[in-house]
Amino acid sequence: MTLTEDLLTGADAAAEFLGLRPRQVYRLVEEGHLPVVRKGRMLFFRKSELERAFTSAA
């Protein structure tokens, strides 16, 4: 998988990928439970890291 295919831009995209609401994604980011890269006000997520975060928590 290339980086372009692995990258999600914004909490809305991450929420859709995870089956959550955007507010839940923001809360998980604030609490340090989701891996995220911040560039200014933008949030970027990698699908592979999100999957790993949820599978390791189970």
Residue, then its C-alpha position, 0 to 999 in steps of 0.5 A: m500500500t502506498l502512502t497516498e492510499d494509506l493516508l486519511t485527511g481530517a477527522d471526518a475521514a478517520a471517523e468514516f474509516l473507523g465507524l465513529r463520529p468525528r467528535q469521538v475521533y477528536r476526543l481519542v486524539e486529545e486523550g492520546h489514543l489515536p496516532v495522528v500527525r498535525k500540520g497546522r490545524m489539519l489532522f492526518f491519519r494512516k489507515s494502517e496505524l489506526e487499524r493497529a491501534f484498534t487491534s492492539a487495544a482488543 
